[in-house]
Amino acid sequence: MQGGGLSRENLALCAQGELRTANPHRPRLVLVEMGDTRAVVKDYRPCGWLLREVFGPKLLEREEAIYRVLEGCPGVPRVVGRVDRQALAVEYIEGRNAGEYADGTLPPEFFTRLREVVDAIHARGVVHCDLKNRQNVVVAEGYHPYIVDFSTAFTRRGRFGLLRRAAYQRFLLDDEKAVVKAKLQVGKLWDPAEAEFAFRRGPGERAVRRIRDSLRWTFKLLSRGGR
């Protein structure tokens, strides 16, 4: 399926500029405009052969499927569709990422809304897995948060055995801790009980985090996400 009429042939005609250039290890991001629709195209075509021909298409297939699960979820961009097997178009959200804001400049209601978005995503059976990277949270007009880049997300769909269930619960907890840490560190809204929750790590958690970070590093090596 083509992304709302967008094809490789007319991609250049619709392009409004690059948001990020490609390199052999990560896709380029292109802002496109098609009528009333503005979208970001994640494009693996300029990448190295292995990413372009093997891993990139698989990662896009997986990411598109997660966007379909989250369709209509508040605070999640709408997926426009595939341009081709090497490129995916997603609704463009006007704003700045949360990492661009100085500490203490985002209002308390922003973090309340962010928690609501994360809860809504979890209710659909999806965990993001990389919310500690604040570039994955876009602050839209009126301080409304949007979560982007689901290239490393994890879903409880499929065979949900004990190992998958444990991994899902671990990643869900990481998402929740990332929201609390953002509130404490970026929002400067300190709460001792929340700090205890966000920063305490037992031996089991440390072991799981090492495994998770290794997996996430592998995903990022294949696909460095972004807006």
JOVENUR-V940819 format. One record per residue. N is the residue number from 1. PSI is psi in radians with two decimals (* if undefined). D_CENTER is the distance of its C-alpha to the mean C-alpha in whole Angstrom. Layout:
N/PSI/D_CENTER, N/PSI/D_CENTER
//
This chain:
1/2.39/22, 2/2.55/22, 3/1.58/19, 4/0.62/21, 5/-0.09/24, 6/2.29/22, 7/2.96/24, 8/-0.61/24, 9/-0.64/27, 10/0.15/26, 11/-0.78/23, 12/-0.59/25, 13/-0.56/27, 14/-0.26/24, 15/2.36/22, 16/-0.12/22, 17/2.83/21, 18/2.33/19, 19/-0.43/16, 20/2.33/16, 21/2.74/18, 22/2.80/18, 23/3.12/20, 24/-0.29/21, 25/0.01/18, 26/2.61/15, 27/2.79/14, 28/2.74/15, 29/2.17/14, 30/2.27/16, 31/2.20/17, 32/2.74/19, 33/2.18/21, 34/1.69/23, 35/-2.10/26, 36/0.01/24, 37/2.24/20, 38/2.33/18, 39/2.77/15, 40/2.23/13, 41/2.09/14, 42/2.05/12, 43/2.04/16, 44/-0.05/17, 45/-0.70/20, 46/-0.03/21, 47/3.10/20, 48/2.83/22, 49/-0.82/24, 50/-0.74/23, 51/-0.70/19, 52/-0.76/20, 53/-0.42/22, 54/-1.18/21, 55/-0.70/18, 56/-0.92/16, 57/-0.66/17, 58/-0.73/16, 59/-0.70/13, 60/-0.68/12, 61/-0.75/15, 62/-0.77/12, 63/-0.72/9, 64/-0.71/12, 65/-0.67/13, 66/-0.72/10, 67/-0.64/10, 68/-0.69/14, 69/-0.62/14, 70/0.15/12, 71/2.25/14, 72/-0.04/16, 73/2.26/14, 74/2.41/14, 75/0.23/11, 76/2.21/9, 77/2.66/10, 78/2.34/13, 79/2.29/12, 80/-0.73/16, 81/3.10/16, 82/2.37/17, 83/-0.86/19, 84/-2.92/21, 85/-0.25/20, 86/0.07/18, 87/2.46/16, 88/2.36/14, 89/2.31/14, 90/2.52/11, 91/2.34/13, 92/2.29/13, 93/2.07/13, 94/2.25/16, 95/-2.98/15, 96/2.64/14, 97/2.71/12, 98/-0.43/13, 99/-0.25/14, 100/-0.14/16, 101/2.39/18, 102/2.59/21, 103/2.36/22, 104/0.01/23, 105/-0.21/23, 106/2.34/20, 107/2.80/22, 108/-0.64/22, 109/-0.44/21, 110/-0.76/18, 111/-0.53/17, 112/-0.77/19, 113/-0.67/17, 114/-0.74/13, 115/-0.66/15, 116/-0.70/16, 117/-0.80/12, 118/-0.72/11, 119/-0.68/15, 120/-0.68/14, 121/-0.78/11, 122/-0.63/14, 123/-0.40/16, 124/0.02/15, 125/0.43/15, 126/2.41/11, 127/2.47/10, 128/-0.78/6, 129/-0.12/8, 130/0.74/7, 131/-0.27/8, 132/-0.36/11, 133/1.80/9, 134/-0.11/10, 135/-0.28/9, 136/0.07/5, 137/2.02/8, 138/2.31/10, 139/1.84/14, 140/3.09/15, 141/2.42/19, 142/0.24/21, 143/0.74/18, 144/2.19/16, 145/2.49/12, 146/2.34/9, 147/2.28/6, 148/2.98/4, 149/1.54/2, 150/0.51/4, 151/-0.44/6, 152/0.25/7, 153/2.83/7, 154/2.42/11, 155/2.64/13, 156/0.03/17, 157/2.80/18, 158/-2.82/21, 159/2.05/23, 160/1.19/23, 161/-3.06/25, 162/-0.73/26, 163/-0.77/23, 164/-0.68/20, 165/-0.76/21, 166/-0.71/21, 167/-0.74/18, 168/-0.80/16, 169/-0.63/18, 170/-0.79/17, 171/-0.62/14, 172/-0.76/14, 173/-0.67/16, 174/-0.72/14, 175/-0.80/11, 176/-0.72/15, 177/-0.62/16, 178/-0.68/13, 179/-0.78/14, 180/-0.72/18, 181/-0.70/17, 182/-0.73/16, 183/-0.76/19, 184/-0.76/21, 185/-0.84/20, 186/-0.76/19, 187/-0.26/21, 188/0.63/24, 189/1.35/24, 190/2.35/26, 191/2.09/27, 192/-0.71/29, 193/-0.72/28, 194/-0.64/24, 195/-0.69/24, 196/-0.75/26, 197/-0.78/23, 198/-0.59/21, 199/-0.16/23, 200/2.34/25, 201/2.13/24, 202/3.02/27, 203/-0.73/28, 204/-0.73/26, 205/-0.69/23, 206/-0.69/23, 207/-0.78/24, 208/-0.68/21, 209/-0.63/19, 210/-0.74/20, 211/-0.80/20, 212/-0.77/16, 213/-0.61/16, 214/-0.76/18, 215/-0.73/16, 216/-0.66/12, 217/-0.69/15, 218/-0.79/16, 219/-0.74/12, 220/-0.55/12, 221/-0.62/15, 222/-0.63/15, 223/1.73/12, 224/1.93/11, 225/3.10/7, 226/-3.04/7, 227/*/8
//
